[in-house]
Structures are given as C-alpha cells and as structure tokens.
Amino acid sequence: MILSENSELVLKLGSGLFWTLTYLIIIRRGFIDKSYGMPLAALSANISWEAIFLLCETP
C-alpha cells in the first residue's frame, strides 16, 4: 500500500516527535534515579539503526 505524501509526512513527524519525547523522558528518569536511563546495548543498537537508515536508505 502506498501512502499519500501528506500521510507519510504526518507519520514521519509523529514518529520523530514521539521518539524525541521518549528520549527526554529517559534522560529525566536517569537524573531522578541517578543512574543510566537506557541500557548501553539498547542505545548502541538504536544509534546504529539510525545511522544505517541515514546513510543507506535511498530517498
């Protein structure tokens, strides 16, 4: 199924917004607990995932 340009834009903006909110909550919780908010393995996997799609995905 192919999404319209508007639907795709809304999904991308919503995804970016909610991931940003998630990271802010993780950082806040880390300060409250005085500990790491996210396991290092999960953070590494997420950063590599983002790098793959940034550098390898064709527009």
C-alpha positions as CSV (number, residue, x, y, z in Angstrom):
1,M,0.0,0.0,0.0
2,I,1.3,3.4,-0.9
3,L,0.6,6.3,1.4
4,S,-0.1,9.8,0.1
5,E,2.6,12.4,0.6
6,N,0.5,14.1,3.4
7,S,0.1,10.8,5.3
8,E,3.8,10.0,5.0
9,L,4.7,13.4,6.3
10,V,2.4,13.1,9.3
11,L,3.7,9.7,10.2
12,K,7.4,10.9,9.9
13,L,6.7,14.0,12.0
14,G,4.7,12.0,14.6
15,S,7.5,9.4,14.8
16,G,10.2,12.0,15.3
17,L,8.1,13.8,17.9
18,F,7.4,10.7,19.9
19,W,11.0,9.4,19.8
20,T,12.2,12.8,20.9
21,L,9.7,12.7,23.8
22,T,10.8,9.2,24.7
23,Y,14.5,10.3,24.9
24,L,13.6,13.3,27.0
25,I,11.7,11.0,29.4
26,I,14.6,8.6,29.6
27,I,17.0,11.4,30.3
28,R,14.7,12.8,33.0
29,R,14.3,9.4,34.6
30,G,18.1,8.9,34.6
31,F,18.6,12.2,36.5
32,I,15.8,11.2,39.0
33,D,17.3,7.8,39.6
34,K,20.9,9.0,39.4
35,S,21.6,6.1,37.1
36,Y,21.5,5.3,33.4
37,G,18.1,5.6,31.9
38,M,18.8,3.3,29.0
39,P,21.0,0.2,28.7
40,L,24.2,0.7,26.7
41,A,23.4,-2.2,24.3
42,A,20.0,-0.7,23.5
43,L,21.5,2.7,22.9
44,S,24.2,1.3,20.7
45,A,21.6,-0.7,18.7
46,N,19.4,2.4,18.3
47,I,22.3,4.6,17.1
48,S,23.5,2.0,14.6
49,W,19.9,1.6,13.3
50,E,19.6,5.4,12.8
51,A,23.0,5.5,11.1
52,I,22.0,2.7,8.7
53,F,18.8,4.5,7.6
54,L,20.5,7.9,7.4
55,L,23.4,6.7,5.2
56,C,21.9,3.7,3.3
57,E,18.3,4.3,2.6
58,T,17.5,5.8,-0.8
59,P,15.0,8.7,-1.0
